[in-house]
Amino acid sequence: MRNVLKGLAIATILTSPALVHAETVTIACGPEDDELEQCRKGAKDWEKKTGHHVEFVHVPPDWHEQYTTFEQQLSKKSPDVDVYRVDVVWPGLLAEHFIDLKLYVSDEVLEQHFPAIVRNNTVGGKLVAMPWFADAGLLFYRNDLLKKYGYNEPPTTWQELEVMARKIQQAERDAGNGGMWGFVFQAKADEALTCNALEWINSFHGETSAGETIVREDGKVTIDNEEAVTALKMAAGWINSISPPEVLEYGEEESLGLFLSGNAVFMRNWPEAWAKANAKGGKLKCKAKGKCKWVVTALPKGVKDGKDGRSTGTLGGWHLAVSRYSKHPEIAADLVKFLTSRTEQRRRYIEAAHSPSVMNLYQERDVRKANPFYPSLMKIFMNPVARPWQVTGHQYNRVSSEFYKAVHEVLSGSGKPEEKLKDLQKTLERMSNEGKW
């Protein structure tokens, strides 16, 4: 039946008057930044190919404002926007408002993408969004400083990172750079902290363990666990030790800013920080003579009771969905197919370091030359740690908010991890309706 429907959808695209007469479709592609620029480039190529026109609508810069704006528009069944750029945790929250893209995308195309991301975008059997680009947390580090102080390899465990960061930080301060810090990350009380904290907690679970993070797939709340306590104690110990106290208000841009100033040895950030750092005016500003060198690798593993955990990264990224209320769903779906195609992902991969969801792109010579660290992402994207949006559904934003507020209180020293996690466990259990959500 699905193949019959898909055939009808494709036939509609081929015979629709919309392809005889140029139509205009609107897209909410992102705020005024590199993502929007890359989206405009792709849309322009699609316009040349199809003869249709793309208009871009304003998108608020704040993550929460974006979701609220989109949810309000879609709840009103507004036809004003045809294509939405959605965060990785939004498909389940907004699924009822999006068409099933399986009617327009073949199995062969879907099989090119990371299975975890396709699963993430499939709700109730519907493919509600196509992967535009993938994301996962990574470790950026000053390779020149590591070599200067006798380290030939990056840290593979958090404990190793702490030792390296503390040693290099103190040595650089003794040499006259009083502003040097060992490690920066995103500890501002928002969604980015949820991503960071999930990585810390999941890193203390073994490679073969599913891990107890916030909420299990069966709906059971599991945040009050030993690994979470260990992870948050570890992270709280970084503040004002190897990480500046200001990190408690840092998002991605603030972390990158300190790293590019030459005043951080290690940084946790998303892959696109590579492109931002290499952009004009984004080079490392080193006071030392010679050229600063920085490299990207996977985040460290946790070690507990002598047992190694795993190197992990929180699944992130942005995806494209077509509104059910679009006046031109077939044309909008064609635009989505083009913007998420292998060719487009390859271009954005090289130009803007947007991590592809198309797996075999990571093996291409030109792509590896442009971003030599990217093949290391393959393992992370095959088995990332996901935020529990699928099981918590419409309550996810509240779940995340309760989580990152509790974590932030631990990091700021206003509560012990054991106490905050017990309180969080009780709060989420009350929300969960006995795991039914």
MARGUTI-462357 format. One record per atom (N, C-alpha, C): z, y, x; residue in one letter. Coordinates in steps of 0.05 Angstrom, whole numbers, padded with zeros to 5 digits, always signed. Layout:
ZYXA...
This chain:
+00000-00024+00017M+00000+00000+00000M+00000+00025+00017M+00016+00024+00039R+00018+00047+00057R-00010+00054+00069R-00025+00033+00077N-00051+00038+00089N-00070+00050+00068N-00067+00041+00043V-00085+00053+00022V-00079+00082+00019V-00053+00089+00017L-00045+00117+00014L-00054+00134+00038L-00051+00122+00062K-00059+00136+00086K-00089+00141+00086K-00104+00121+00076G-00133+00124+00075G-00141+00146+00056G-00127+00148+00033L-00132+00169+00014L-00125+00196+00025L-00103+00198+00041A-00095+00223+00053A-00116+00232+00073A-00126+00214+00089I-00146+00220+00109I-00172+00229+00096I-00179+00214+00074A-00203+00221+00059A-00201+00249+00048A-00177+00256+00038T-00172+00282+00027T-00177+00304+00049T-00167+00298+00073I-00171+00318+00095I-00201+00321+00101I-00216+00299+00100L-00244+00300+00107L-00261+00313+00086L-00252+00311+00061T-00269+00321+00039T-00258+00346+00026T-00234+00354+00033S-00222+00377+00020S-00237+00402+00024S-00240+00419+00003P-00253+00445+00006P-00238+00462+00026P-00212+00455+00032A-00197+00471+00051A-00210+00471+00078A-00225+00449+00084L-00238+00447+00110L-00266+00460+00109L-00276+00466+00085V-00301+00481+00083V-00295+00510+00084V-00274+00519+00070H-00266+00547+00070H-00241+00550+00087H-00241+00569+00104A-00219+00573+00122A-00194+00581+00106A-00172+00568+00112E-00146+00573+00099E-00126+00584+00120E-00105+00596+00110T-00083+00605+00127T-00058+00589+00122T-00047+00578+00144V-00021+00564+00142V-00001+00579+00158V+00024+00578+00150T+00046+00593+00163T+00064+00573+00177T+00075+00581+00200I+00093+00563+00215I+00117+00579+00225I+00140+00567+00222A+00165+00578+00233A+00170+00563+00259A+00159+00574+00281C+00157+00559+00306C+00180+00563+00325C+00194+00585+00322G+00216+00590+00340G+00221+00619+00344G+00243+00627+00357P+00248+00655+00362P+00230+00665+00384P+00233+00690+00391E+00216+00703+00411E+00222+00693+00439E+00212+00670+00447D+00217+00660+00474D+00193+00642+00482D+00198+00627+00503D+00176+00611+00514D+00166+00590+00494D+00183+00579+00477E+00174+00560+00457E+00153+00572+00438E+00159+00597+00430L+00140+00611+00412L+00114+00616+00426L+00115+00624+00451E+00090+00629+00466E+00073+00603+00468E+00087+00581+00474Q+00072+00555+00476Q+00061+00547+00449Q+00076+00553+00428C+00066+00546+00401C+00041+00563+00394C+00042+00588+00402R+00019+00605+00396R-00006+00595+00411R-00003+00586+00436K-00025+00576+00451K-00037+00552+00437K-00020+00533+00429G-00030+00509+00416G-00043+00516+00389G-00032+00534+00374A-00043+00541+00348A-00070+00555+00351A-00073+00570+00372K-00099+00584+00377K-00121+00563+00382K-00114+00542+00398D-00134+00521+00403D-00141+00506+00377D-00121+00502+00360W-00126+00488+00334W-00143+00506+00316W-00139+00532+00317E-00155+00550+00301E-00185+00548+00309E-00189+00547+00336K-00217+00545+00346K-00229+00518+00337K-00213+00498+00336K-00224+00471+00329K-00230+00469+00299K-00213+00481+00283T-00215+00476+00254T-00226+00500+00238T-00225+00524+00249G-00233+00547+00234G-00212+00559+00216G-00189+00545+00214H-00167+00556+00198H-00151+00576+00214H-00132+00590+00201H-00116+00611+00214H-00087+00604+00212H-00072+00611+00233V-00043+00606+00233V-00028+00632+00234V-00009+00636+00217E+00009+00659+00217E+00037+00650+00225E+00051+00667+00240F+00077+00660+00249F+00098+00677+00235F+00119+00664+00225V+00140+00678+00211V+00164+00682+00230V+00179+00702+00225H+00203+00708+00241H+00224+00686+00239H+00235+00678+00262V+00256+00658+00262V+00281+00671+00276V+00304+00670+00264P+00328+00681+00277P+00334+00667+00303P+00345+00681+00323P+00350+00669+00349P+00374+00649+00348P+00393+00653+00330D+00416+00636+00329D+00410+00610+00315D+00420+00588+00326W+00415+00561+00316W+00425+00558+00287W+00449+00568+00282H+00461+00565+00255H+00445+00583+00235H+00437+00606+00243E+00422+00624+00226E+00395+00612+00219E+00383+00599+00239Q+00357+00585+00234Q+00360+00565+00212Q+00380+00547+00215Y+00384+00526+00194Y+00390+00538+00167Y+00407+00558+00166T+00414+00570+00140T+00389+00583+00127T+00374+00597+00143T+00349+00610+00133T+00330+00589+00122T+00325+00568+00137F+00307+00547+00128F+00317+00533+00103F+00343+00527+00103E+00354+00513+00080E+00352+00529+00054E+00356+00556+00057Q+00354+00573+00033Q+00325+00575+00023Q+00306+00577+00042Q+00278+00578+00034Q+00270+00553+00020Q+00277+00530+00032L+00269+00504+00021L+00283+00498-00006L+00307+00506-00009S+00322+00502-00034S+00309+00517-00057S+00297+00540-00050K+00283+00556-00071K+00254+00546-00076K+00247+00524-00061K+00220+00513-00063K+00199+00533-00057K+00205+00550-00037S+00186+00571-00029S+00162+00560-00015S+00138+00569-00023P+00113+00560-00009P+00106+00578+00014P+00124+00597+00021D+00117+00617+00041D+00113+00605+00069D+00127+00583+00075V+00125+00571+00102V+00114+00542+00098V+00093+00536+00113D+00081+00509+00111D+00093+00489+00131D+00098+00499+00155V+00108+00482+00177V+00134+00494+00188V+00154+00477+00191Y+00179+00485+00203Y+00185+00471+00229Y+00194+00486+00248R+00205+00474+00273R+00234+00467+00268R+00241+00442+00269V+00268+00433+00263V+00282+00420+00286V+00308+00425+00288D+00324+00413+00309D+00327+00383+00304D+00335+00369+00325V+00337+00340+00323V+00357+00330+00303V+00377+00347+00296V+00397+00338+00276V+00391+00347+00248V+00368+00361+00243W+00362+00371+00217W+00346+00353+00199W+00331+00333+00209P+00315+00317+00191P+00330+00305+00167P+00354+00294+00172G+00370+00283+00150G+00380+00304+00131G+00386+00328+00141L+00397+00349+00124L+00376+00361+00106L+00350+00361+00115L+00329+00374+00100L+00307+00355+00091L+00312+00329+00094A+00290+00309+00089A+00278+00311+00061A+00294+00318+00041E+00283+00318+00014E+00262+00340+00010E+00261+00359+00028H+00242+00381+00026H+00216+00377+00042H+00214+00355+00056F+00191+00351+00074F+00174+00327+00064F+00148+00329+00070I+00129+00308+00062I+00132+00285+00082I+00121+00262+00074D+00121+00238+00091D+00097+00239+00109D+00101+00244+00135L+00079+00246+00154L+00066+00220+00161L+00078+00198+00152K+00066+00172+00157K+00039+00169+00142K+00035+00186+00122L+00009+00186+00108L-00013+00198+00125L-00006+00212+00146Y-00026+00226+00162Y-00026+00217+00192Y-00005+00203+00200V-00003+00195+00228V-00004+00164+00230V-00022+00154+00246S-00025+00125+00248S-00002+00112+00264S+00001+00086+00259D+00021+00071+00274D+00015+00072+00304D-00010+00072+00311E-00018+00073+00340E-00007+00098+00353E-00009+00120+00339V+00001+00146+00350V+00032+00145+00352V+00045+00136+00331L+00074+00135+00331L+00085+00117+00353L+00071+00096+00359E+00080+00078+00380E+00079+00090+00408E+00065+00113+00411Q+00064+00126+00437Q+00090+00141+00443Q+00106+00147+00421H+00130+00163+00424H+00154+00146+00429H+00175+00158+00441F+00200+00144+00445F+00211+00134+00418F+00216+00108+00416P+00226+00096+00391P+00251+00110+00380P+00269+00117+00398A+00294+00130+00389A+00289+00156+00374A+00268+00171+00383I+00262+00197+00371I+00248+00192+00344I+00230+00173+00343V+00217+00166+00317V+00237+00157+00297V+00256+00140+00306R+00277+00132+00287R+00294+00155+00278R+00299+00174+00296N+00315+00197+00289N+00301+00214+00267N+00275+00214+00268N+00259+00231+00249N+00251+00216+00223N+00260+00191+00221T+00253+00175+00197T+00278+00173+00180T+00275+00182+00155V+00298+00183+00136V+00289+00169+00111V+00303+00148+00103G+00296+00133+00079G+00268+00122+00080G+00259+00114+00103G+00232+00104+00106G+00210+00125+00109G+00217+00150+00106K+00198+00172+00108K+00199+00184+00136K+00176+00189+00148L+00174+00204+00173L+00173+00233+00166L+00196+00246+00167V+00198+00274+00157V+00192+00295+00179V+00189+00286+00204A+00181+00305+00225A+00168+00290+00248A+00150+00304+00261M+00137+00293+00285M+00150+00305+00310M+00155+00289+00331P+00167+00300+00355P+00149+00321+00369P+00159+00345+00373W+00144+00366+00387W+00151+00365+00417W+00176+00365+00423F+00184+00357+00450F+00213+00347+00449F+00220+00331+00470A+00246+00318+00471A+00264+00334+00490A+00290+00328+00488D+00310+00341+00505D+00332+00321+00510D+00345+00324+00533A+00369+00310+00539A+00383+00325+00562A+00409+00324+00562G+00424+00339+00583G+00418+00328+00610G+00416+00346+00630L+00410+00338+00658L+00428+00353+00677L+00429+00343+00702L+00445+00356+00723L+00426+00370+00742L+00430+00396+00744F+00415+00413+00764F+00434+00417+00788F+00423+00416+00812Y+00441+00420+00835Y+00427+00434+00859Y+00442+00447+00875R+00433+00461+00899R+00431+00441+00921R+00407+00430+00925N+00403+00410+00946N+00408+00421+00974N+00402+00447+00978D+00407+00459+01004D+00436+00459+01011D+00453+00465+00991L+00482+00466+00996L+00493+00438+01000L+00483+00418+00985L+00493+00391+00989L+00487+00382+01018L+00463+00386+01027K+00456+00378+01054K+00471+00394+01075K+00476+00419+01070K+00490+00436+01089K+00518+00425+01094K+00530+00413+01074Y+00557+00403+01077Y+00559+00372+01078Y+00536+00360+01086G+00536+00332+01093G+00531+00312+01071G+00521+00321+01048Y+00515+00303+01026Y+00485+00299+01023Y+00476+00275+01027N+00447+00269+01026N+00438+00261+00998N+00457+00254+00981E+00450+00246+00954E+00467+00261+00934E+00457+00264+00910P+00473+00278+00889P+00495+00259+00879P+00515+00269+00865P+00536+00252+00855P+00526+00234+00833P+00536+00210+00832T+00529+00191+00811T+00552+00187+00791T+00576+00197+00798T+00599+00196+00780T+00611+00224+00778T+00626+00229+00756W+00639+00255+00753W+00659+00259+00775W+00672+00238+00784Q+00692+00241+00806Q+00679+00251+00831Q+00655+00240+00837E+00640+00249+00861E+00632+00278+00858E+00623+00286+00834L+00616+00314+00829L+00639+00332+00834L+00663+00325+00824E+00687+00342+00828E+00692+00346+00858E+00691+00324+00873V+00697+00326+00902V+00677+00344+00916V+00651+00339+00911M+00630+00356+00923M+00633+00385+00915M+00636+00389+00889A+00637+00417+00879A+00661+00432+00891A+00684+00419+00893R+00708+00432+00904R+00704+00439+00933R+00693+00420+00949K+00689+00424+00977K+00670+00446+00983K+00647+00445+00970I+00626+00465+00975I+00635+00493+00965I+00647+00493+00942Q+00657+00519+00931Q+00676+00532+00950Q+00696+00517+00961Q+00715+00529+00979Q+00702+00538+01006Q+00684+00521+01016A+00671+00527+01041A+00654+00553+01038A+00640+00555+01017E+00623+00579+01012E+00640+00604+01008E+00663+00601+00995R+00681+00624+00992R+00693+00632+01019R+00700+00612+01035D+00710+00618+01062D+00689+00632+01079D+00664+00627+01073A+00642+00639+01088A+00634+00667+01078A+00648+00676+01057G+00643+00703+01047G+00632+00706+01019G+00625+00683+01006N+00615+00684+00979N+00638+00679+00959N+00653+00699+00953G+00676+00696+00936G+00669+00689+00907G+00644+00692+00899G+00636+00687+00872G+00626+00659+00867G+00627+00641+00887M+00616+00615+00885M+00634+00597+00867M+00621+00582+00849W+00635+00562+00833W+00621+00535+00836W+00635+00514+00831G+00625+00487+00835G+00607+00477+00813G+00614+00483+00787F+00600+00470+00765F+00600+00488+00740F+00577+00492+00728V+00576+00507+00703V+00562+00490+00682V+00571+00494+00657F+00560+00479+00635F+00563+00497+00610F+00560+00485+00586Q+00561+00500+00562Q+00587+00493+00547Q+00606+00511+00548A+00632+00506+00535A+00638+00526+00513A+00619+00543+00505K+00623+00560+00482K+00626+00543+00457K+00643+00552+00439A+00649+00536+00415A+00625+00536+00396A+00605+00521+00402D+00582+00518+00384D+00569+00491+00389D+00545+00487+00378E+00532+00461+00379E+00527+00451+00407E+00522+00469+00426A+00518+00460+00454A+00542+00446+00465A+00566+00454+00457L+00591+00441+00466L+00593+00413+00455L+00584+00409+00430T+00583+00382+00419T+00566+00364+00436T+00543+00375+00445C+00525+00359+00462C+00538+00353+00489C+00550+00373+00502N+00563+00368+00528N+00586+00348+00525N+00603+00351+00505A+00626+00334+00502A+00618+00305+00496A+00597+00302+00480L+00587+00275+00474L+00578+00261+00500L+00566+00276+00518E+00557+00264+00543E+00581+00256+00560E+00602+00272+00561W+00625+00265+00576W+00638+00239+00565W+00641+00238+00539I+00655+00216+00526I+00638+00190+00529I+00612+00192+00523N+00595+00169+00525N+00592+00158+00553N+00595+00176+00573S+00591+00167+00601S+00613+00148+00610S+00635+00146+00595F+00657+00128+00603F+00654+00101+00590F+00633+00097+00575H+00627+00070+00563H+00607+00056+00580H+00609+00029+00581G+00591+00013+00598G+00562+00014+00588G+00544+00005+00605E+00515+00005+00598E+00509-00011+00573E+00524-00033+00569T+00518-00050+00546T+00535-00044+00521T+00552-00024+00524S+00569-00017+00501S+00557+00004+00484S+00560+00002+00458A+00550+00022+00439A+00566+00048+00441A+00592+00044+00449G+00609+00067+00453G+00621+00078+00428G+00646+00087+00430E+00659+00100+00407E+00658+00130+00413E+00642+00144+00397T+00640+00173+00402T+00654+00188+00380T+00640+00197+00360I+00653+00212+00338I+00654+00195+00313I+00631+00187+00303V+00629+00170+00280V+00609+00147+00285V+00616+00123+00280R+00598+00100+00284R+00577+00099+00263R+00556+00083+00268E+00534+00080+00249E+00543+00069+00222E+00566+00054+00222D+00576+00043+00197D+00593+00063+00181D+00595+00088+00192G+00610+00109+00178G+00639+00111+00187G+00649+00093+00203K+00677+00094+00212K+00681+00116+00233K+00702+00132+00229V+00709+00153+00248V+00723+00140+00272V+00713+00146+00296T+00724+00133+00320T+00730+00152+00343T+00733+00177+00337I+00736+00197+00358I+00763+00194+00373I+00783+00184+00360D+00809+00181+00373D+00809+00155+00389D+00797+00156+00413N+00795+00132+00430N+00801+00140+00459N+00807+00120+00475E+00816+00124+00503E+00795+00138+00520E+00770+00131+00516E+00749+00143+00532E+00747+00173+00526E+00750+00181+00501A+00749+00209+00493A+00772+00225+00505A+00796+00213+00505V+00819+00226+00517V+00814+00230+00547V+00805+00209+00561T+00799+00211+00590T+00778+00232+00596T+00757+00233+00580A+00735+00252+00584A+00745+00280+00581A+00760+00286+00560L+00769+00313+00555L+00790+00322+00575L+00807+00304+00584K+00826+00311+00605K+00810+00319+00630K+00790+00304+00637M+00773+00309+00660M+00761+00337+00658M+00748+00343+00635A+00734+00368+00632A+00753+00392+00632A+00776+00388+00619A+00796+00410+00619A+00805+00416+00647A+00806+00397+00665G+00814+00401+00692G+00794+00417+00708G+00769+00420+00698W+00749+00435+00713W+00753+00466+00710W+00765+00474+00687I+00767+00502+00681I+00785+00517+00701I+00773+00538+00712N+00787+00554+00733N+00794+00538+00758N+00780+00515+00761S+00783+00499+00785S+00756+00498+00799S+00737+00483+00787I+00710+00483+00797I+00691+00498+00778I+00702+00506+00754S+00686+00521+00735S+00700+00547+00728S+00685+00569+00725P+00697+00595+00719P+00710+00595+00691P+00731+00609+00687P+00743+00611+00661P+00724+00621+00640P+00705+00638+00649E+00685+00649+00630E+00666+00628+00619E+00667+00604+00630V+00649+00582+00620V+00656+00576+00591V+00680+00582+00583L+00688+00577+00555L+00672+00594+00535L+00657+00613+00545E+00639+00629+00528E+00610+00626+00536E+00604+00607+00553Y+00577+00603+00563Y+00561+00585+00544Y+00536+00594+00539G+00516+00577+00527G+00496+00570+00549G+00472+00561+00541E+00452+00553+00561E+00443+00576+00579E+00438+00600+00567E+00428+00623+00583E+00449+00633+00603E+00474+00634+00594E+00495+00644+00613E+00499+00624+00636E+00498+00598+00631S+00500+00579+00652S+00477+00581+00672S+00453+00584+00661L+00429+00587+00678L+00431+00612+00694L+00441+00634+00682G+00443+00659+00696G+00461+00657+00720G+00484+00644+00718L+00502+00641+00741L+00489+00624+00762L+00476+00602+00753F+00463+00584+00773F+00441+00599+00788F+00425+00615+00774L+00403+00629+00788L+00413+00652+00805L+00438+00661+00800S+00449+00682+00817S+00457+00670+00845S+00456+00644+00847G+00464+00631+00872G+00494+00625+00873G+00508+00628+00851N+00537+00625+00851N+00547+00600+00837N+00531+00579+00836A+00540+00554+00825A+00526+00531+00840A+00541+00510+00846V+00529+00487+00861V+00516+00468+00841V+00529+00463+00819F+00519+00444+00799F+00517+00458+00772F+00498+00450+00755M+00496+00460+00728M+00486+00438+00709M+00498+00436+00686R+00488+00419+00665R+00471+00437+00647R+00446+00428+00641N+00429+00444+00623N+00407+00425+00612N+00390+00437+00595W+00367+00422+00584W+00343+00424+00603W+00323+00406+00600P+00300+00406+00618P+00285+00432+00620P+00283+00447+00597E+00267+00472+00598E+00279+00493+00617E+00304+00489+00626A+00316+00507+00645A+00300+00506+00671A+00287+00484+00677W+00270+00482+00701W+00247+00502+00699W+00234+00504+00677A+00212+00524+00674A+00222+00552+00675A+00245+00557+00661K+00256+00584+00661K+00264+00593+00689K+00275+00574+00705A+00284+00580+00732A+00260+00585+00750A+00238+00572+00745N+00214+00575+00762N+00196+00597+00753N+00202+00609+00730A+00186+00631+00720A+00189+00655+00737A+00170+00674+00734K+00171+00699+00749K+00198+00713+00745K+00211+00719+00766G+00237+00733+00765G+00260+00714+00761G+00254+00688+00760G+00276+00669+00755G+00284+00653+00779G+00274+00660+00803K+00281+00646+00827K+00310+00649+00834K+00320+00628+00848L+00348+00630+00858L+00350+00654+00877L+00371+00669+00873K+00377+00692+00890K+00398+00685+00910K+00390+00675+00933C+00409+00666+00953C+00415+00687+00974C+00440+00689+00981K+00448+00708+01002K+00443+00696+01029K+00444+00669+01031A+00441+00656+01057A+00412+00659+01066A+00408+00658+01092K+00381+00659+01103K+00366+00632+01096K+00340+00635+01093G+00324+00611+01087G+00320+00608+01057G+00307+00587+01050K+00299+00583+01022K+00319+00565+01008K+00328+00573+00985C+00345+00557+00969C+00329+00534+00956C+00341+00511+00955K+00327+00489+00942K+00345+00477+00921K+00333+00471+00897W+00349+00459+00876W+00333+00436+00864W+00348+00416+00855V+00336+00391+00845V+00349+00384+00819V+00336+00366+00804V+00347+00358+00778V+00349+00327+00778V+00371+00318+00766T+00375+00289+00765T+00391+00283+00739T+00396+00257+00735A+00411+00249+00711A+00441+00257+00714A+00454+00261+00692L+00482+00267+00692L+00499+00244+00703L+00522+00250+00715P+00538+00229+00727P+00551+00210+00706P+00560+00187+00717K+00574+00167+00700K+00604+00173+00702K+00618+00163+00682G+00647+00163+00683G+00657+00137+00696G+00680+00138+00707V+00693+00114+00719V+00721+00113+00708V+00728+00091+00696K+00755+00088+00685K+00766+00060+00692K+00789+00060+00705D+00802+00035+00713D+00783+00019+00731D+00769+00033+00748G+00751+00020+00767G+00725+00010+00755G+00720+00015+00730K+00696+00005+00717K+00677+00029+00712K+00652+00024+00721D+00631+00045+00717D+00623+00047+00688D+00618+00072+00680G+00607+00077+00654G+00577+00079+00655G+00565+00098+00642R+00536+00101+00642R+00528+00130+00646R+00504+00133+00657S+00492+00159+00658S+00477+00164+00632S+00484+00185+00618T+00474+00189+00592T+00466+00218+00587T+00453+00223+00565G+00446+00250+00558G+00444+00252+00527G+00455+00273+00516T+00453+00276+00487T+00424+00282+00479T+00415+00267+00458L+00388+00271+00448L+00385+00298+00436L+00366+00313+00446G+00360+00340+00435G+00330+00342+00429G+00320+00366+00428G+00292+00370+00424G+00286+00383+00397G+00260+00389+00394W+00251+00403+00370W+00227+00388+00358W+00224+00389+00332H+00204+00373+00318H+00191+00390+00296H+00168+00381+00287L+00153+00396+00267L+00151+00381+00241L+00158+00395+00219A+00158+00383+00192A+00141+00400+00173A+00130+00387+00153V+00113+00401+00133V+00128+00403+00107V+00130+00427+00096S+00144+00431+00071S+00130+00418+00048S+00147+00406+00030R+00136+00395+00005R+00124+00416-00013R+00131+00441-00008Y+00122+00463-00026Y+00099+00478-00014Y+00088+00467+00007S+00064+00479+00019S+00040+00478+00000S+00024+00499-00001K+00000+00499-00017K-00023+00484-00003K-00019+00478+00023H-00040+00465+00038H-00028+00443+00056H-00015+00423+00044P-00001+00402+00059P-00019+00387+00078P-00044+00381+00070E-00062+00366+00087E-00069+00382+00112E-00074+00408+00109I-00081+00424+00132I-00057+00428+00149I-00033+00432+00137A-00009+00436+00152A-00003+00410+00168A-00007+00387+00156A-00003+00362+00171A-00022+00359+00194A-00047+00369+00191D-00066+00368+00213D-00057+00386+00236D-00046+00409+00229L-00035+00427+00250L-00012+00413+00265L+00006+00400+00250V+00028+00386+00263V+00018+00364+00281V-00002+00348+00272K-00014+00327+00288K-00025+00338+00314K-00038+00361+00313F-00050+00374+00336F-00028+00383+00356F-00009+00398+00345L+00012+00409+00363L+00030+00388+00375L+00032+00364+00363T+00048+00343+00374T+00032+00322+00388T+00006+00327+00391S-00012+00307+00403S-00006+00303+00433S-00017+00282+00444R-00013+00276+00472R-00024+00298+00489R-00048+00309+00482T-00060+00330+00498T-00043+00355+00498T-00032+00363+00475E-00015+00386+00474E+00011+00382+00488E+00023+00359+00486Q+00048+00354+00499Q+00044+00354+00530Q+00021+00344+00539R+00016+00345+00567R+00014+00374+00577R+00000+00391+00562R-00003+00419+00570R+00024+00433+00572R+00040+00429+00551R+00066+00443+00551R+00085+00431+00571R+00082+00406+00577Y+00098+00393+00598Y+00093+00406+00625Y+00068+00411+00632I+00061+00423+00657I+00067+00453+00658I+00061+00467+00636E+00065+00496+00635E+00094+00505+00631E+00108+00490+00614A+00134+00500+00606A+00157+00480+00608A+00152+00457+00621A+00172+00437+00625A+00184+00427+00598A+00168+00426+00577H+00177+00415+00552H+00174+00385+00554H+00196+00371+00554S+00196+00342+00558S+00180+00328+00536S+00160+00312+00542P+00144+00299+00522P+00159+00277+00508P+00151+00272+00484S+00161+00248+00470S+00141+00225+00473S+00117+00231+00483V+00097+00211+00489V+00104+00198+00516V+00110+00172+00515M+00123+00159+00538M+00105+00158+00563M+00080+00151+00560N+00064+00146+00584N+00056+00172+00598N+00062+00195+00587L+00056+00220+00601L+00073+00222+00626L+00096+00209+00626Y+00114+00211+00649Y+00103+00198+00674Y+00083+00181+00670Q+00071+00167+00693Q+00046+00180+00705Q+00036+00201+00692E+00012+00214+00702E+00017+00230+00728E-00002+00228+00746R+00002+00240+00772R+00005+00270+00771R-00012+00284+00755D-00010+00313+00753D+00016+00322+00741D+00025+00306+00722V+00050+00313+00708V+00073+00310+00727V+00073+00288+00742R+00095+00283+00760R+00096+00303+00783R+00072+00313+00790K+00071+00333+00811K+00082+00360+00801K+00077+00366+00776A+00087+00391+00765A+00118+00390+00761A+00128+00367+00753N+00157+00364+00749N+00166+00337+00760N+00171+00336+00786P+00175+00310+00799P+00200+00295+00789P+00219+00309+00777F+00244+00296+00768F+00241+00282+00741F+00219+00288+00727Y+00218+00280+00699Y+00217+00249+00694Y+00205+00234+00712P+00205+00205+00707P+00233+00193+00704P+00253+00207+00716S+00281+00197+00713S+00291+00200+00684S+00277+00216+00668L+00285+00220+00640L+00278+00196+00623L+00260+00179+00632M+00251+00157+00616M+00274+00140+00606M+00292+00133+00624K+00315+00115+00617K+00333+00129+00597K+00337+00155+00601I+00355+00170+00583I+00343+00171+00554I+00317+00176+00553F+00304+00178+00526F+00301+00151+00512F+00302+00130+00528M+00300+00104+00515M+00327+00096+00502M+00349+00107+00513N+00375+00101+00502N+00394+00125+00504N+00388+00146+00489P+00404+00170+00490P+00429+00167+00473P+00448+00185+00476V+00470+00186+00457V+00463+00206+00435V+00464+00197+00411A+00456+00213+00388A+00480+00225+00374A+00477+00249+00364R+00497+00261+00347R+00497+00247+00320R+00520+00245+00307P+00521+00227+00283P+00511+00240+00257P+00487+00252+00258W+00477+00266+00234W+00467+00246+00213W+00456+00223+00222Q+00445+00204+00202Q+00467+00193+00184Q+00489+00185+00196V+00510+00173+00180V+00526+00194+00164V+00529+00218+00175T+00545+00238+00161T+00529+00256+00142T+00502+00255+00145G+00485+00268+00126G+00490+00298+00124G+00493+00308+00100H+00496+00336+00095H+00522+00348+00106H+00540+00330+00113Q+00565+00340+00124Q+00564+00342+00155Q+00541+00337+00167Y+00540+00337+00196Y+00549+00364+00208Y+00539+00386+00198N+00546+00412+00210N+00576+00416+00210N+00589+00408+00189R+00618+00411+00188R+00632+00392+00208R+00622+00367+00210V+00633+00348+00229V+00630+00359+00257V+00607+00369+00264S+00603+00380+00291S+00621+00404+00296S+00624+00421+00276S+00641+00445+00279S+00670+00437+00284S+00680+00417+00269E+00708+00408+00274E+00710+00396+00302E+00690+00382+00310F+00690+00369+00337F+00690+00390+00359F+00671+00408+00359Y+00670+00427+00381Y+00693+00447+00381Y+00705+00452+00358K+00729+00470+00358K+00752+00455+00371K+00755+00430+00365A+00777+00414+00377A+00773+00412+00407A+00749+00407+00416V+00743+00405+00445V+00748+00432+00458V+00740+00453+00446H+00744+00480+00458H+00773+00486+00461H+00790+00478+00442E+00818+00483+00444E+00830+00467+00467E+00821+00443+00472V+00830+00428+00495V+00822+00442+00521V+00797+00450+00523L+00787+00462+00547L+00801+00489+00553L+00808+00503+00532S+00821+00529+00536S+00851+00527+00540S+00862+00502+00539G+00890+00497+00545G+00908+00502+00522G+00897+00504+00497S+00914+00509+00474S+00922+00483+00460S+00916+00461+00471G+00923+00435+00459G+00918+00412+00478G+00933+00391+00476K+00929+00367+00492K+00907+00349+00478K+00891+00335+00494P+00869+00319+00482P+00880+00298+00463P+00903+00285+00470E+00913+00264+00453E+00920+00275+00425E+00932+00299+00424E+00940+00311+00399E+00916+00321+00383E+00898+00334+00397K+00874+00346+00383K+00856+00324+00372K+00853+00302+00387L+00836+00280+00378L+00849+00265+00354L+00875+00262+00354K+00888+00250+00331K+00885+00267+00306K+00888+00293+00309D+00885+00312+00287D+00856+00311+00277D+00837+00311+00296L+00808+00310+00289L+00802+00284+00274L+00813+00262+00283Q+00808+00236+00270Q+00817+00238+00241Q+00840+00249+00236K+00850+00251+00208K+00832+00269+00191K+00824+00292+00203T+00807+00311+00189T+00781+00298+00181T+00768+00284+00199L+00742+00271+00194L+00745+00248+00175L+00767+00233+00176E+00772+00211+00157E+00774+00221+00129E+00787+00244+00126R+00789+00256+00099R+00762+00264+00088R+00744+00273+00107M+00718+00281+00099M+00700+00258+00092M+00706+00235+00104S+00687+00212+00105S+00685+00197+00079S+00704+00200+00060N+00704+00184+00036N+00704+00155+00042N+00723+00147+00060E+00726+00119+00069E+00700+00108+00081E+00687+00125+00097G+00664+00116+00112G+00638+00118+00097G+00639+00127+00072K+00615+00129+00055K+00600+00155+00058K+00615+00176+00066W+00604+00202+00071W+00588+00212+00047W
